[in-house]
Amino acid sequence: MVRFSVVNTRTVSEKTKPLYDSSKRVSPAIAELKEIGNYRHLLAQLIRRDILTRYKRSFLGVAWTMLNPWEQCW
């Protein structure tokens, strides 16, 4: 009778490899907010560029974005 023994073929690095744990997963909304935080400088630059180009030829310029809502309160 021939007996076969099973040889462990896993290396040391494979044995210490961590398993995926879904309970440690961050919610998608928090992950998106972190991603926005990583690009906050780009986002601020794009918003600034949009406002400046929108009111470029206006007499009051960017100040109009603040004055117009304030004026409507009175």
C-alpha positions as CSV (number, residue, x, y, z in Angstrom):
1,M,0.0,0.0,0.0
2,V,1.4,3.4,-1.0
3,R,0.8,6.4,1.3
4,F,0.9,9.9,0.1
5,S,1.8,12.7,2.5
6,V,0.5,16.2,1.9
7,V,3.4,18.6,1.7
8,N,2.8,22.2,2.8
9,T,3.7,24.3,-0.3
10,R,2.9,27.7,1.2
11,T,5.9,29.9,1.9
12,V,6.4,31.9,5.0
13,S,5.2,35.2,3.4
14,E,1.9,33.5,2.4
15,K,1.3,32.3,5.9
16,T,1.6,35.8,7.4
17,K,-0.5,37.4,4.6
18,P,-3.5,39.1,6.3
19,L,-7.0,38.0,5.3
20,Y,-9.6,40.4,4.0
21,D,-11.9,41.5,6.8
22,S,-15.0,43.2,5.6
23,S,-15.9,44.6,9.1
24,K,-12.9,46.9,8.8
25,R,-14.0,48.3,5.5
26,V,-14.8,52.0,5.5
27,S,-18.2,53.1,4.2
28,P,-18.2,54.4,0.6
29,A,-19.4,57.8,1.6
30,I,-16.5,58.3,4.0
31,A,-14.1,57.0,1.4
32,E,-15.4,59.6,-1.1
33,L,-15.0,62.4,1.4
34,K,-11.5,61.4,2.0
35,E,-10.8,61.3,-1.7
36,I,-12.2,64.9,-2.0
37,G,-10.0,65.9,0.9
38,N,-7.0,64.6,-1.0
39,Y,-7.8,67.0,-3.9
40,R,-9.1,70.0,-1.9
41,H,-6.5,72.3,-3.4
42,L,-7.6,71.4,-6.9
43,L,-11.2,71.7,-6.0
44,A,-10.6,75.2,-4.5
45,Q,-8.7,76.3,-7.6
46,L,-11.5,75.1,-9.9
47,I,-14.2,76.9,-7.9
48,R,-12.1,80.1,-7.8
49,R,-11.5,79.9,-11.6
50,D,-15.2,79.4,-12.2
51,I,-16.3,82.4,-10.1
52,L,-13.7,84.7,-11.5
53,T,-14.6,83.8,-15.1
54,R,-18.3,84.1,-14.5
55,Y,-18.0,87.7,-13.1
56,K,-15.0,88.8,-15.1
57,R,-16.7,91.6,-16.9
58,S,-19.1,92.6,-14.1
59,F,-18.8,96.1,-12.6
60,L,-18.7,94.8,-9.1
61,G,-17.1,91.5,-9.9
62,V,-16.9,88.8,-7.3
63,A,-18.4,91.1,-4.7
64,W,-21.7,90.7,-6.5
65,T,-22.0,87.1,-5.3
66,M,-22.1,88.5,-1.7
67,L,-24.1,91.7,-2.3
68,N,-26.9,90.2,-4.3
69,P,-28.3,87.8,-1.7
70,W,-27.8,90.4,1.0
71,E,-29.7,93.0,-1.0
72,Q,-32.6,90.6,-1.5
73,C,-33.0,90.2,2.3
74,W,-34.0,93.9,2.6
